[in-house]
Amino acid sequence: MANTFVDYTVSASQTDFAFSFPYLDDTHVVVQLDDSTGASPGGKFYTVSTGDYSIITSPSSLIRFTTAPETGARIRIKRDSASNTALVDFENGSVLTEVELDRAYLHNLYLNEEIEEGSGKNVMTKNSSGNFEADLAKIVDLADPTLAQDAATKNYVDTRGLQDFDGANTTSDVNLNSNKLTNVTDPGSNQDAATKNYVDTQDALQVTKAGDSMSGNLAMGGNDITGVNSVRDLIAPAAGSHATNKTYVDAGDADQVNKTGDSMTGALAMGDNKITGLATPTATADATNKSYVDAEIATTLATGVAGGPIGTANIADDAVTADKIANTAVTPGAYTATNLTVDAQGRITAAANGSASPTAAEVKTLYESNADTNEFDDAEQTKLAGIAAGATVNSSDATLLARANHTGSQAASTISDFDAEVANNSAVTANTSKVTNATHTGDVTGATALTIADDAITTAKIADGVEIKSTNIALYNATSSTEGGQLLLNEPGVNSPVLSEAQSFSVDTFKDTTNISGHGTNSKMLRIFQGSVTTSPTAFADNGNVSFSGSLFPTTTANDDLGTASLKWRDVYSSTGAFNGSDLNLKQDIEELSEAEKRVAVTAKGLLKKYRLKKAVEEKGSNARYHFGIIAQELQAAFQAEGLDPMRYGIIAENTWWEKTVDGKRSVSNEEQEGYSEVTEMAVRYTELLAFIISAL
């Protein structure tokens, strides 16, 4: 297996080509192509411009072409470790680091591998089978060969010709290139070359495909004769295995029934077999099929034709009409108060007029006059109709008149002495004056609607713990253009209201006309302070800035962040640097760096780059400044190239959030929400990164 190169044949639309050999610098990776655009199409590699591809290192090494090469082209990716360049320059008195020694050693190792496999400069390349490949270049100035395995020159091959074409030296096929071998004698053994005369003589003894006559019997030995056009002059067969002639076959066929139609001369005994596929009969003597018979039976049942009597069970309901019923002796017509005679079959066999039916009045009189009916007469029915449903027997008059038994309400207007009785009630008279409007004077004035004078409610009038139910409360200063409303919250221990800043925590609004707060001239702010305002209040300015004096610290240790992955601070200005907890008692699993980690540190040193921030370029254009640092994704790939999980190290982080922008305002969520787009961003801790890189120096 080659260690310094890999070959590919391009598949359709293929852009990625992996390689596994190690290398020291991107410039040592060379890509060669053999396609129809090359100097020697279809046969010789040429070097591809580095602008036509990129080197991908994560998660594995590969070459990615900007545009897919043509299908079927050959590609070679090889290492050329720059034998004319010293990658490490040692100086007297310098410190020889492990990294530099490794780099120098690997450079020599790689050069030797390239020489061995021929992938370096000015040497032939070994292919994947371990053979040297000249890549269609010539090997010139060769001497004529003397040994069997020596390379042969063109002169040697051309001058030899058929010099060795004799029985002793020929060991392979001879290609005559359409020329003839002449003056050859007829063959004497099976492996001799045959002459045309010999072949023609032998052919004359064979039966020709175009037609021929046999001069003897043809024994088939149990084999078939297939694809026959015509075999003539055959005699009648004497055995079952003999070929037969047309006369014999025709005589046998005359005894058979013709498929196109024929007449039987004897009976056809079917045994237990059927005759299938019969057509519907058209003549009386025709054989019939089951479908025809079934249909005829169905017709007979339906019409009564040609089938004899039909049982009543086969007569459909309502199928027998009046015309089908025999007449009786009864004379058709209308009868009054009819007397009827009906026989056992339910038929009317006699009918005669009877006496007239009684009228309704006669029936009623007859019914009411019968003592056994207990009927109500007209007067009794009228009385019953006047009683409401569910009515009961009345209570006594005394019960009905008692007021205590009355329920519900009664309009005062229906009580004749209501007004007089109310006027005579002493309790009503005593309270009348209390509900009569009077005119109030003092801080609260008015008769019907009362008005409270401005500033009339003092502190003493307000109860402790009073709840003010209002959407908006406005505090303002009616006399100042720089000071707004002020809220004094008295200090603990002040047990009665005091309008004094010295004894209060104050909240006010202020316009800074001289920029004493540092938020800008004429900036407006909300201030919180204790005592005098000269003690550097906490200020929330209208430009979004916040200022305060004193320390800012969390209420718990190592639990809260300043900013988030999606909402970062821009710059932090301080007189001294940040201290990070590094005490021995805070740490565990303390180990030396592994060899793989050291290699990542060396790689990370080479990944440091300069760059400009996109947001700065958007805001400042060409004035945006350059920064120095590392690309998080490249650092991640460096860990992965050594088989290490980068997310196991606090040096690198990957954060995901969701955001959307509406009317120019950015909204951020730490959870997935409808309408929000997912954002993933990587970050690096530079304090750890620099310590990591230094560890490998």
Secondary structure, DSSP 8 states (H G I E B T S, - for coil): --SSEEEEE--TT--EEE-----SSGGGEEEEEESTTSSSTTT--EE--GGGEEEE-SSS-EEEESS---TT-EEEEEE---TTS-S----TT----HHHHHHHHHHHHHHHHHHHHT-STTS-EE-TTS-EE-TT----S-----STTS---HHHHHHHTTTT-STTT--S----TT----S----SSTTS---HHHHHHHHTTS--TT----SS----TT----S-S---S----SSTTS---HHHHHHHHTTS--TT----SS----TT----S-----STTS---HHHHHHHHHHHHHH--SS----GGGS-TT-S-GGGS---SS--S--SS-EEEE-TTS-EEEEE-------HHHHHHHHHT-TTS----HHHHHHHHTS-TT------HHHHH-GGG--S---GGGSTTHHHHHHT-HHHHHHHGGGS---B-SSEEBSSS-EE-TT-S-GGGS-TT-----S------SS-SSEEEEEEEE-TT--S----GGGEEEEEEEEESS-SSSS-TTEEEEEEEESSTTS--EEEETTS-EE-SS----SSTT---SS-SSS-------SS-------GGG--S-----HHHHHHHHHHHHT-EEE--HHHHHHHGGG---EEE--HHHHHHHHHHTT--GGGSTTEEEEEEEEEEETTEEEEESS--TT-EEEEEEEE-HHHHHHHHHTT-
